[in-house]
């Protein structure tokens, strides 16, 4: 897990650096309205991807036996599902365009419908790499896809294609990802092993993942529907950028939780004492990262976004500020989600997500008169309620005591709140980095961020002595195990484990 986290983190950092570079350039080539049209046209794509997958990825990772038969069955199921969903998206394109009142959005939705089929091709090889604790997807596939999107998007939008350049860039990204997934997985399906009985077994686990993720995907698109319908495509474009900035810490944490912790927890779930101790330790570190990385956006989100992307995107900075709490709460609850899935209870996650979408939707509608910021605050409210409910479920279902759960997040929560209480007035009334020149302003934001995180680390050290020493130890182990010599020392043990997995499958 330590080695995997180091590799996944490295790949994630590279992907986000490439994404940020692409968006910095695209912000000067594409208008907020065009980004809004792109976002609206792809509004159903994330939800469609879920049904294309049909829960197969999680089911394959969780699978304990007959892996080869399950993988062959999943290939056929996902490809047929991808084709069906693509045709349905094509048929729904006029409805999407009518909802947003734009013929351009109708064209974007129709043109992007084939992405679901291409994405379906990579689901099974991705799942097999994940269950083998191979992190090639994080270190190679995802950065390559981001690079393909960035290069294609910049070249085509610079040539005047606007929103259509973004659509073609999305195709380039998924095509590169699918090709690399099959190449790096080094696996070919034996389709004769596929069976309807195995499909039913996979769906019996995957259906709960489908239900849970359907709810969460719908909740993520509700702000898109509200903003696009009632405020226009320009605020929607601002929302896309704001969510991108605010979600950088969350995406890192989700990558670790889902890609590394889920398969590891699934292996030890039957050893209850070990499982509980591991979950609590992971929760503590998830809280440290989520609260620090999320809440720091409250004082620094607006100046950072304005300086990086230009004054045109200042509203995106306000959105990033309002989404700081969303990032923090989602990061913590994501750990509970992976714990429940590893414990064989993905059905509980559905209820968690239903609570969030109910509360969050009501809050967004109530705060819609405040525009973009009101919708983002509504999202944050829903995520906080979801986190509280998740703790209750972790106690009653998994058996973790409420006292131990609260203890795991107490110090990070207090430390991050103190950091915000100091940084916010410092930026608003003293530094005012957003009003400076770009170079000086970014330097000041960097200094403020470093000061805030140092303050946060100091408070954690006082409240939980030994935290910093443990963090330094983890970093050293990650660095050691991510180096070629460290990898070589692990290879015999990993190879033996993989051989055993293949035999059992």
N, C-alpha and C positions, 0 to 999 in steps of 0.2 A: 504493500500500500504506500509506503514512504517513497519507494522508487517510482511507482506509478504516478503519485501526486506530483513529484518533481517533473516527470516527463510531460504529464498532462498540463501542468502549470506553465511549463516552457512553451508548449504548443499553443496554449491559450494566449499567453502574452504575445507571441508572434502574431497570432490571428488578430488580436485586438489592435496591435500596433499597425498592421496592414489595413484593418478596417478604419481606424482613425485617420490614417494617411489618405485613404480613398475618400472619406467623407469631407476631409479638409479641402481637397481639390474639387469634389463634386459640389460642395456648398457654393463655389464661385462659378460653377458652370450650369447649375440647375436651380430654378427658383423654388421658393416654398410651395407655390401652387402646383408645380410639376411633381415635386416630391409627394404632395398630398394626393394627386391623381394616381401616382404609382402605389401609394399605400392603400388607397381605396380600391384600386383594381385588384390588389392581392389580398383583399380582406378575408376571403374564404379559403385562401390557400393553406394557411396553417391548420385550420380545422380539417380541410380535405386530406392533408398529409397524415393526420391522426387516423382517419378511416382507411387510408391506403395501407398504413402499417398494421392496422387491426390488432394492436397490442402484441404483435409478433416479436418485436425486439425485446421487450421485457420478458415475454414468455420463454424465449430462447435463452436469455441470460439466466433465468431462474431454473431452467430445465435441468433435471438431475440424471436422466437416463435417455437412451435412444436418441441421442443428439443428431446423428446423421439423418435419421428418418424425419425428425422434426424440422431440420434445416431444409431438406428437400421439399417438404410440404409447404413450408413458409415461403419458399421462392415462388412457387406457383400461385399461392394465395395472394402474395403482395403484388405480383405483376398484374394479375387479373384485377385486383382491387385498384391498382394505379390506373389501369386503362379505363375502368368504369368511372372512377372519380374524375378523370380528365374530361370524359365525355359529358358528365353531369355539370362540371364547371363551365364548359363551353356553352351548354344549353342555358345555364343560369346567368351568363354574362349580361344579357339585356335587362334582367331584373336588377342586377347590381348597379348598372348604369342608370336605370330609372330611379332607383332609390336615392342616388347621389345627384340626380339631375344633370348628367353629363354623358354625352356620346363618346367623349374621349375615354372616360372610365369604362364604358362598355367595351371599347376596343382593347383596352389594356387587360381587362378581365378575360376576354376571349383569347388574346394572344398568349397570356400566361397559363392557360389551362393545361398545356402539355407538361408543365413542370412537375406535376404530381406523378405522372408516369415515370419520368426520369428519376425522380427521388426514390420511387418504389424499388428501383433496381439495386440500390445500395443498402437496403435495410438488412438483409440477411448477412452479407459479409461484414457489415458494421457490428451486428450482434455477436457474430462468432469471434471477432477480434476482441470485443469487450469481455466476453466470458473467458477468454484465454488470458486476460490481463495484458493484452497487447495494446499499446497506446499509440499505434501508428496513425489512427484516425486523428487524434488530437495533435500529434506532432507533424504530420505530413498532409493528410487529406484536407483538414479544415483550413490550414493556412494557404494551401494551394487553391482551394475554392474561393477564399477571400481575395487572393491575388488575381485570380481570373476575373472576378466581379469588378475589382478596382480598375484593372487595365482596360477591360472591355468598356466599362462604363465611362471612364475618363476619355478614352479615344472617341467613342461614339457621341457622347454629349458635347465634346469639344467640336465635333463635326456638325453640330446643330440638330441632332436627333432628339434631344430633350428626354421626355418620359420614355420614348421607345428605346433609347439607348440604355436606360435602366432595365427595361424588360429583357433586352438581349443580353445584358450583363448577368442577369439572374440565370438565364439559360446556360451561359458559359460556366457559371459557378457550379451548377448542379451536374452538368456534363463532366466536368473535370473531377468532381467528387465521386461520381459513380464509377468512372473509369479507374481511378486510383484505388477505390475500395476493393474492387474485384482483383486488381493486380496485387495489392498488398495482402489480402486475405489468403491468397494461395490455396484456394479451395474451389472445387467444382462440384455442383450438385449431382447426385445420382437420383434423377427424377423418378426412376422406377420404384423408389422406396416411399414416395409420397402416398398418403392415404387420407381418406375422409375422416377415419377414426382419429388419426393423429391431429388433423385440423381441429376437430372438436376438443381434444385435450388442450391444445394451445389456446383456443378461444376461451375455454373455461377459466383460464388464468387471465388471459389478455383482455377479456371483456370488461373486467373491473378497471383495468388500466385505461381502456377506451372511454369508459364512462367518466372516470376521474379527470382524464385529460380533456375530454370534450367540454366539461364544465369550465376548466381553467382556460381553455382556448377561447371559448365564448366570452368569458369575462375579460380576456385581453382585447377582444375586438369590440366590446361595447363602447369604450371611449372613442374608437375609430368611427363607429356608427353615429354616436351622438355628435361628435365634433364635425364630421363630414356632412351630416344632415342639417345641423342647426347653426353652425358657425362658418362653414365653408372649407375649401380644400387648403387654403393658406394656413389656418391654425392647425389643420391636420398634419401638414408638412412640418410645422414647428413641433408638434407633439412627437412625431417620429424621431426628430433629432434630439429632443429633450429626453425621450425614453432611452435612446441609444446611449447618451452620456450617463444618465442615472443608472442604467442597467449594467455598466461595465463591471462593477464589483459583484453584482448578482450573478452575471453570466459566469464569472470565474468560480464562484461558490457552487453554482448549479453543476458546472462541469465536474468539480471534485465530488459533489454529493452523488450525482447520478452515475457518472462513469467509473469512479473508483470505489466509493463506499458501498453502492448497491451490490455489486457482485461479491465484494468481500464480506459484507454483512450476511448475504444469502448463504455463504459457506459456513458461517459459525452460528447461525440463528438457533440451532438445536442445543448449543452449549450456552444455557441461559445466563449464567453468571458472567461469562466472558462477553457475551453479546451485550448485556446491559452495561457493563463497564466500558466497552468500546463505544457504544452509542452515546453515553454521557460525556466521554472525553471528546468525541467528535463534535458533540453539541457545543461544548465549551469553546472549542476553537472556531467553530462556525460562527458562534455569537461574537467572538472577538473580531473576526474579519468582517462579518456582516454589519455590525453596529458601527465599527470604525469607518469602513468604506462607504456605508450608506448615509449615515448622518452627517458626514463631513460635506455632503452635497448641499445641505441646508445653508451654510454660510458661503460656500465657494462655488456652487453650481452655476449661478448666474454670471459672475465675472469670468469664470473659466470658459463657458460656452460663448459669451460675447467676444472675448478676446481671441478664441481659437477659430471661430467661424465667421465673425464679423457682426456688426450692429444689426444687420438684417435678421439675425437669428436670436435676438435678445429674448423674445418670448419663449424660445426653446430653453434658455437658461432658467427662466422662472419655472418652467415645467420640471426641469431637473431638480430644482430646489424642493418643489412640492412632492416629488417622487422619492426623496431621500428616505423617508420613513417606510415607504413601500419596499425599497430595496432591503432595508434592515430586517423588517418583519418577514419578508418572503425568504430571505436567506436562512433564518432560523427554522421556519416551518418546513423548508425544503429538506432539511436533515430528518425531521420527523417523518416526512413522506417516504424517504428511502428506507428508514427503519421499519415502517409499516409494510412496505412492499417486500422487504427481505424476510419479514416475519410471516409472509403468506397472507397478509390482510390488506391487499390493495383496495378492497371494497370500502374500507374506512376513509380512504383518501377522497373518494367521491363525495362523502358527506362533508368533509372539510371544505372542499371546493364549492359545494352548494351553499354553505354558510357564507363563504367569501363573496360569491357572485350576488347573493341576495342582499347582503349588507352594502357591498360596494356599489351595486347598481342603484340602490335607493339613495345612497350618499351622492353619487355622481349626478343623478337627476335633480336632487335637491340643490346641489351646488352649481348646476349648469348656468344660472345667471352670472356666475363669476367667470364664465368662459373656460379657457384652457386650464388655468390654475385651479379652478373649482373642480374640474373633472379629475385632475391629478390628485388633489386632496382626497376626493372620494375614493380613488383607487387605494390610497394609503390607508384610509379608514378600514376598508374591507380586508386589507392584508393583515392589519393588526388583530382584527377579530378572528381571522383564520388562524393566526399564530396562537392565540389564547385557546381556541378550540382544539388545536393540534396537541397542546400540552395536556389537555384533559384526556384526549384519546390515547396519547402515549402512556398515560398513567393507567387507564382502565383496560386497555387492550394489550399493550406490551408488558405492563407490569412495572414500569419505572415510577418511582415515588415522586409526587409533586414537589416535595422538598428538595430532592436531588436535582430535578429539572430547573427549579427556580434558582438554586445555588449555582448551577452551571452558567446561567446568563446574568446573574446579579451584578457581578463586577464589571463585565463589558458594558452593560446598560448604564450603570452609574458613571463609568468613565467616559463614555461617548456623550452623555448628556452634559457633563461638565465641560468637555471639549467644545461642544456647540455653544454653550453659554458664554464661553470666553471668545471663541472665534467670530461669532456673529456680530457682536458690537465692534470688535476690532476691525473687521472688514467694512461694516456699514458706516462707521463714524470716523475711523482713523485712516486705514490704508486706502480704501476705495480703489482697488486695483482695476475694476472694470472701466473706470474713467481715465485711465492712463493710456499711454501708447502701447501697441501690441507687445513689443519685446519687454519693456519695463513691466507692464501689467502681468504678463505671464511669469516673469521672474518673481514678482511679488506674490502671486498666487502660489507658486511653488514653495516659496519661503513660508507662507502662511500654512500651507498643507503640512510641510515638514514640522513646523512648530506645533500644530494641532496634534499630529500623530505622536510626536515626542511627549506631549502633555498626556495624551491618552495612554501611552505605554507606561509613563511614570505612575499614573493613577492605578493602572492594573497591577504594577509591581507592589504598590503599597497595599492594595486590597487583597491580592493573591500573591504572596511572596513566592518566588520561584518561577513565575510565568515567563519572564524574559529569558531566564536560563533555559527553560524547556524549549522556548521558541528557537533560541540559538542552537540548541542541540538538534532540533528537528531540521533546521536549515542545513547544518553541517552534514547530517545523514542524507538529506535529499541531494546535496551537492556531490557527496561521495558516491552514492548509489546511481546517480545519473551520469557519472563519468564512464568512459569505455571500460576502464579496469574494474570498476565496481559492477558494471553490467556483466562482464565476463565471469566474475566470481559467482554471480547468481545463476549463470546460464545452465549449469548442470542440474541444479535443483529445479529451475523453472521447466527445463526440458522434460525432466522426469515427471513433473506434475502434469504437463500437457499430454505426455504419453499415456499417463493413467486416465486422463480425461477422455482421450480418444478411445482407449480400450473400453471404458465404461459406457461410452456412447455407442 
